[in-house]
Amino acid sequence: MAVTNQIFEILRQVDEARLARQEHCERLLEELASTLQEAKKSNRERQQAPRFNSFKYLRDDEIGLSNVIADLLDPHAEHGQGTSFLEAMLEVLPDPPGWFNGVHPADAYSVYVKQEHWIPDGGGRMDIIVEISSATGHACLAFENKPYANDLDRQIISYLEYLEKRYQTQFLLIYLSPVYRWPAENSFPQAERKRWREQFRIMPYIGEETSIEKWLAACQEKCDAERVRSFLKDAQLFCQQQFGETPMSTNPDVLFVQDYLNSNPSQLRAALAIHDAWIPVRDTVCKRFLEHLRETVHHRAHDVLTDIASDCNVWCHYEGEKKYWNWLAISRDDWVQYNDVPGHPGGRTQIGLESGGPGPNKWYWGIRSPKPINQMSEEERRRREDLSIALQRRGLLSAYDSHWWPQWKWLRSYGSWDPIVPELAKECEAGGGPITEFYVSGLLDTARRAIPAINEVETVNRASSSE
């Protein structure tokens, strides 16, 4: 009997400790909620605007980022810093080739910067070239900017061969990638890399000593104009937040909580419990919001896509942290069904929304094929090419294609859901709001404009599209 009483006493104490921890978490949340509201009224929020970043208002797709890089490299651009930023680029370049020792922009009698440089005979367009002419001769820095898109077949090899023909050995092709990685094998075969080791470098946006982020920091040190220096800081922060695996927080709420917990270590256990609960709570809210979007798109399609709404299907799927596994898709039963696409809803071309993750973040939308182009049959490839032409004719999206997406575009607004989970929860409760309207209107507008192009190529009763 005494042993039984001891067991019951232990269980009672464990239960009391559990309840005490739960009450501790509740008190911490209540206290932080009220003090955060007071903190937002402080002069620091008003005078320093720590949430503000000019890149939120800029075009941040591949072309937009190329515009920024090219403009900074151009000594004649409106930043007014002459060759300083170009000099900074040469200083942070990974292992610059020997010929750079005789080239200095400040001594050059001509520096010419051009974007979208056309290569003859269907060779494509190089994102940025910088021609430097000095007493020692001509040299070229060329940049292929790949923050988001995939490489095309023989793209890097073609660029290197073109540059060699034009500049002999006095050139360097710099490959700008989100993190350090080589171009795809189909673009730059491994067997060719040794030959071009003096004329090719990889410069990631973030994560290395020689990165775009580090170049922007070097530019700040050389810059004499406070306005330009402020822009460079925003650009550096954008790289950290956009391409960092663990985004750097500048949210004043987060910084406030950090300071609070550092000053109140007795609250750390409660904070740990709240931290551990965040991901499942976030995923519950985001899954519910994605399903809310699907239902709203399905309902509104009858008003926007009146002539084809009867055979339009809307799917969604959510798997939390997995990249490319959080998505919403619209397609028609009347479109061609592709072969060998297990797990793909309907096996047809879609107007799609997808997250590049990890988690429900880095969302983009566009027109998605049911399989990547390198796995398509010849007939499917021809159909995909016809679809790309039909979409381009309509000027649907200002973005490049990829293996899966004939056209796609990163979202500049509400592109990551982690920081807006509270707003998503409110819109689920209210049945809508500005975020819902942004996604639903954007998807249906894309569908309204893309569907005629897809119909033109992929309707099953067209002889040229039938399997």
C-alpha positions in Angstrom: 0.0 0.0 0.0 2.8 2.4 0.9 4.5 1.7 -2.5 1.2 2.5 -4.3 0.9 5.8 -2.4 4.4 6.7 -3.3 3.7 6.1 -7.0 0.5 8.2 -6.9 2.5 11.0 -5.1 5.2 10.9 -7.8 2.5 11.1 -10.5 0.9 14.0 -8.8 4.1 15.9 -8.6 4.9 15.2 -12.3 1.4 16.5 -13.2 1.8 19.6 -11.1 5.2 20.3 -12.7 3.7 19.9 -16.2 0.9 22.3 -15.4 3.4 24.8 -13.9 5.4 24.7 -17.1 2.3 25.2 -19.2 1.3 28.2 -17.0 4.8 29.5 -17.3 4.6 29.4 -21.2 1.2 31.1 -21.0 2.6 33.9 -18.8 5.6 34.3 -21.1 3.4 34.7 -24.2 1.1 37.1 -22.5 3.9 39.2 -21.1 5.8 39.3 -24.5 2.6 40.2 -26.4 2.0 43.3 -24.3 5.6 44.4 -24.1 6.1 43.9 -27.9 3.2 46.3 -28.5 4.9 48.9 -26.3 8.2 48.3 -28.1 6.7 49.1 -31.4 5.6 52.5 -30.2 9.2 53.4 -29.3 11.2 56.1 -31.0 13.6 53.4 -32.4 10.9 52.0 -34.7 10.0 55.5 -35.9 13.4 57.0 -36.2 15.4 54.0 -37.5 12.7 52.0 -39.4 14.6 48.7 -38.9 12.0 46.8 -41.0 12.6 48.9 -44.1 14.6 47.5 -47.0 14.5 49.2 -50.4 14.8 45.9 -52.2 11.2 45.1 -51.3 10.2 47.7 -53.9 12.7 46.6 -56.6 12.5 43.9 -59.3 14.4 41.0 -57.6 14.2 38.4 -60.3 17.3 37.5 -62.4 17.0 40.5 -64.7 16.4 42.9 -61.8 19.5 41.6 -59.9 21.6 41.8 -63.2 20.5 45.5 -63.5 21.8 46.2 -60.0 25.1 44.4 -60.5 25.7 45.9 -64.0 24.9 49.5 -62.8 27.3 49.2 -59.8 30.1 47.9 -62.1 29.6 50.8 -64.6 32.0 53.7 -63.8 29.6 56.1 -65.7 26.5 55.1 -63.8 24.6 57.5 -61.5 26.1 56.1 -58.3 29.0 58.6 -58.9 31.7 56.4 -57.5 33.6 55.9 -60.7 35.6 52.7 -60.9 35.5 52.0 -57.2 32.9 49.2 -57.3 34.6 47.6 -60.3 37.9 47.7 -58.4 36.2 46.0 -55.4 34.9 43.2 -57.7 38.5 42.6 -59.0 39.7 42.5 -55.4 37.2 39.9 -54.1 37.3 37.7 -57.1 38.3 34.1 -56.3 41.8 33.4 -57.4 42.0 36.0 -60.2 44.0 35.0 -63.3 47.5 36.3 -63.9 46.5 38.7 -66.6 44.5 40.8 -64.1 47.8 42.0 -62.6 48.3 44.2 -65.6 44.7 45.5 -65.7 43.5 48.2 -63.4 40.2 50.0 -64.0 41.5 53.3 -62.6 44.2 53.3 -65.3 41.9 52.2 -68.2 41.0 54.7 -70.9 37.7 52.9 -71.5 35.3 50.7 -69.4 32.2 49.5 -71.3 29.4 47.7 -69.5 26.6 46.0 -71.4 23.7 43.7 -70.4 22.0 41.0 -72.4 25.0 40.8 -74.8 23.9 39.0 -77.9 26.0 36.1 -79.1 25.8 35.3 -82.9 24.4 32.1 -84.5 21.9 31.4 -81.8 24.4 31.4 -78.9 22.0 33.2 -76.5 22.5 36.3 -74.5 25.2 36.8 -71.8 23.8 38.6 -68.8 26.6 41.2 -68.3 29.9 41.9 -70.0 32.5 44.5 -68.8 35.1 45.4 -71.4 38.3 47.1 -70.0 40.6 48.8 -72.4 44.0 50.0 -71.2 47.6 50.4 -72.5 48.2 46.7 -72.0 45.3 45.7 -74.2 41.7 44.7 -74.0 40.1 42.4 -71.3 36.6 41.3 -70.4 34.8 40.3 -67.3 31.6 38.4 -68.2 28.8 37.4 -65.8 26.3 34.6 -66.1 23.7 35.3 -63.4 21.8 32.2 -62.2 20.1 33.1 -58.9 17.0 31.1 -59.7 17.0 29.6 -63.2 18.5 26.3 -64.4 21.3 26.1 -67.0 20.6 25.5 -70.6 22.3 22.9 -72.7 25.9 23.8 -73.4 25.2 27.3 -72.2 28.5 27.9 -70.3 30.7 26.1 -72.9 29.1 28.3 -75.6 29.9 31.4 -73.7 33.5 30.4 -73.0 34.1 29.5 -76.7 32.6 32.9 -77.8 34.7 34.8 -75.3 37.9 33.0 -76.3 37.3 33.8 -79.9 36.9 37.4 -79.1 39.4 38.0 -76.3 41.9 35.1 -76.6 42.9 34.5 -73.0 42.1 38.0 -71.7 38.7 37.2 -70.2 37.0 35.7 -67.2 33.5 34.3 -67.1 32.0 34.6 -63.6 29.1 32.3 -62.7 26.8 33.8 -60.1 24.9 31.2 -58.2 22.7 31.3 -55.0 25.3 29.3 -53.1 28.6 27.8 -54.3 27.9 25.2 -57.0 29.1 24.3 -60.4 26.9 24.7 -63.5 24.9 21.7 -64.6 26.7 18.9 -66.4 24.7 19.5 -69.6 25.8 23.2 -69.5 29.5 22.8 -68.5 30.6 19.1 -68.7 33.1 18.1 -66.0 35.5 16.8 -68.7 35.8 20.4 -70.0 36.5 22.2 -66.7 40.2 21.6 -66.6 40.7 23.3 -70.0 38.9 26.5 -68.8 40.2 26.7 -65.2 42.0 30.0 -65.9 38.9 31.6 -67.6 36.1 30.5 -65.3 35.2 31.3 -61.7 32.2 30.7 -59.4 30.9 33.5 -57.3 27.9 32.7 -55.1 25.6 35.3 -53.7 26.3 34.2 -50.2 28.3 31.7 -48.2 31.9 32.2 -49.3 34.6 34.7 -48.7 34.4 35.6 -52.4 30.7 36.2 -52.8 28.3 38.9 -54.0 27.6 39.6 -50.4 31.3 40.2 -49.7 31.6 42.4 -52.8 28.7 44.6 -51.6 30.5 44.9 -48.2 33.7 45.9 -50.0 31.8 48.5 -52.1 30.4 50.1 -48.9 34.0 50.6 -47.7 34.9 52.4 -50.9 31.7 54.4 -51.2 31.7 58.1 -50.3 28.0 58.7 -50.8 25.7 57.9 -47.8 22.7 57.4 -50.1 24.5 54.8 -52.2 26.0 53.2 -49.1 22.5 52.8 -47.6 21.4 51.0 -50.9 24.5 48.7 -50.7 23.6 47.7 -47.2 20.1 46.9 -48.3 21.5 44.9 -51.2 23.8 42.9 -48.8 20.9 42.3 -46.5 18.8 41.1 -49.4 21.4 38.5 -50.3 21.6 37.3 -46.7 17.8 36.9 -46.4 17.1 35.7 -49.9 19.9 33.1 -50.3 20.9 32.2 -46.8 19.9 28.7 -45.6 19.2 30.3 -42.2 17.8 33.8 -42.9 19.3 36.5 -40.9 16.7 38.2 -38.7 16.3 41.9 -38.7 12.8 41.8 -37.4 12.7 44.1 -34.3 10.2 41.8 -32.7 12.8 39.0 -32.8 15.6 41.2 -31.6 13.4 42.4 -28.7 12.6 38.8 -27.6 16.3 38.0 -27.8 17.2 40.9 -25.5 14.3 40.0 -23.2 15.4 36.3 -22.9 19.0 37.3 -22.4 17.9 39.5 -19.5 15.5 36.9 -18.1 17.2 33.5 -18.2 14.5 32.0 -16.0 12.2 32.2 -19.0 14.4 30.1 -21.3 12.7 26.7 -20.6 9.3 28.3 -21.6 10.9 29.8 -24.6 12.3 26.4 -25.7 8.9 24.8 -25.4 7.4 27.6 -27.6 10.3 27.2 -30.1 9.7 23.5 -30.4 5.9 24.1 -30.9 6.4 26.6 -33.7 7.0 24.4 -36.7 4.0 22.1 -36.2 1.8 25.2 -35.4 3.1 27.0 -38.5 2.5 24.0 -40.7 -1.1 23.6 -39.4 -1.8 27.3 -40.2 -0.1 27.2 -43.6 -1.7 23.9 -44.7 -5.1 25.4 -43.7 -4.3 28.6 -45.6 -3.3 26.7 -48.8 -6.5 24.7 -48.6 -8.4 28.0 -48.1 -6.7 29.3 -51.3 -7.7 26.2 -53.2 -11.3 26.5 -52.2 -11.4 30.2 -53.0 -9.7 29.7 -56.4 -12.1 26.9 -57.3 -15.1 29.0 -56.3 -13.9 32.2 -58.1 -12.9 30.2 -61.3 -16.6 30.0 -62.2 -16.8 33.8 -62.4 -13.4 34.4 -64.1 -13.1 31.4 -66.3 -16.7 31.0 -67.3 -16.3 29.2 -70.6 -14.1 26.4 -69.2 -14.8 26.3 -65.5 -16.7 23.0 -65.7 -13.6 21.0 -66.5 -11.0 23.0 -64.5 -9.5 21.1 -61.5 -7.7 22.8 -58.6 -5.4 20.7 -56.3 -3.1 21.6 -53.4 -0.6 19.7 -51.4 1.4 20.7 -48.2 4.4 18.9 -46.7 6.0 21.5 -44.5 9.8 21.7 -44.7 10.2 19.7 -48.0 11.4 21.8 -50.9 9.0 21.8 -53.9 6.3 19.8 -52.0 4.1 22.7 -51.1 2.0 23.6 -54.1 -1.3 24.6 -55.7 -2.2 23.7 -59.3 -5.0 24.4 -61.9 -5.4 22.3 -65.0 -8.1 21.2 -67.5 -9.3 17.7 -68.3 -9.3 18.7 -71.9 -5.5 19.1 -72.0 -3.1 16.3 -73.2 -2.2 13.8 -70.5 1.5 13.0 -70.4 2.8 9.5 -69.9 4.9 8.2 -67.0 4.2 10.9 -64.5 3.5 9.0 -61.2 2.2 11.1 -58.4 1.6 14.1 -60.7 -2.0 15.3 -60.3 -3.7 14.7 -63.6 -0.5 14.3 -65.6 -1.3 17.6 -67.4 0.2 21.0 -67.8 -0.8 23.3 -65.0 -1.0 26.9 -63.9 0.9 26.4 -60.7 2.1 27.9 -57.4 5.0 26.2 -55.6 7.4 26.9 -52.8 11.2 26.6 -53.3 11.5 26.1 -49.5 12.7 24.9 -47.2 9.3 25.3 -45.6 6.4 27.4 -47.1 8.9 30.0 -48.4 10.3 31.3 -51.7 7.0 31.0 -53.5 6.8 31.3 -57.3 4.1 30.8 -59.8 3.7 30.2 -63.5 3.0 27.4 -66.1 4.4 24.0 -65.1 4.9 20.9 -67.2 4.0 17.5 -65.8 7.6 16.3 -66.2 11.0 17.9 -66.8 12.0 18.6 -70.3 15.0 16.2 -70.1 12.6 13.3 -69.4 10.2 14.1 -72.3 9.7 12.1 -75.5 10.5 13.8 -78.7 6.8 14.5 -79.3 6.4 15.9 -75.8 9.5 18.1 -76.3 8.0 19.5 -79.5 4.8 20.3 -77.8 6.6 21.9 -74.9 8.5 24.2 -77.4 5.3 25.1 -79.1 3.8 26.0 -75.7 6.7 28.2 -74.8 6.4 30.1 -78.1 2.6 30.5 -77.5 3.2 31.8 -74.0 5.9 34.2 -75.1 3.7 35.6 -77.8 1.3 36.7 -75.1 4.1 38.2 -72.9 2.7 36.4 -69.9 5.5 36.5 -67.4 8.8 38.3 -67.3 10.9 35.3 -66.3 13.0 32.6 -67.9 11.9 29.0 -68.3 13.4 26.0 -66.6 13.2 22.2 -66.9 9.8 22.0 -65.3 8.4 25.5 -66.0 8.0 27.0 -69.5 7.3 30.3 -67.7 7.6 31.2 -64.0 8.2 34.2 -61.7 9.3 34.6 -58.2 6.8 36.4 -56.0 7.9 39.8 -54.7 5.0 40.2 -52.3 4.2 37.5 -49.6 6.9 35.3 -51.0 7.7 33.7 -47.7 5.0 32.6 -45.2 7.1 32.1 -42.1 7.0 35.8 -41.1 3.2 36.2 -41.9 1.8 33.1 -40.2 -0.3 35.3 -37.8 -1.9 37.1 -40.8 -2.5 33.8 -42.6 -4.3 32.5 -39.5 -6.5 35.7 -39.3 -7.5 35.3 -43.0 -8.4 31.7 -42.6 -10.7 32.7 -39.7 -12.1 35.7 -41.6 -12.5 33.8 -44.9 -10.2 36.2 -46.8 -8.1 39.3 -46.7 -5.3 41.1 -48.7 -3.0 38.0 -48.8 -5.8 35.8 -50.1 -6.7 38.4 -52.7 -3.1 38.7 -53.9 -2.8 35.0 -54.5 -6.2 34.2 -55.8 -6.3 37.2 -58.1 -2.8 36.5 -59.4 -3.4 32.9 -60.0 -6.7 33.4 -61.8 -5.3 36.3 -63.9 -2.4 34.1 -64.9 -4.8 31.3 -65.7 -7.1 33.6 -67.7 -4.2 34.7 -69.9 -2.3 31.4 -70.1 -5.2 29.0 -70.8 -5.7 30.2 -74.4 -2.1 29.5 -75.1 -2.3 26.0 -73.5 -5.6 25.3 -75.3 -3.9 26.2 -78.6 -1.2 23.6 -78.1 -2.5 20.9 -75.8 -6.2 20.5 -76.4 -6.7 16.8 -76.9 -8.9 17.1 -80.0 -6.2 18.9 -81.9 -4.4 16.5 -84.3 -1.0 18.0 -83.6 -1.4 17.5 -79.9 -2.9 14.1 -79.6 -0.9 11.2 -78.2 
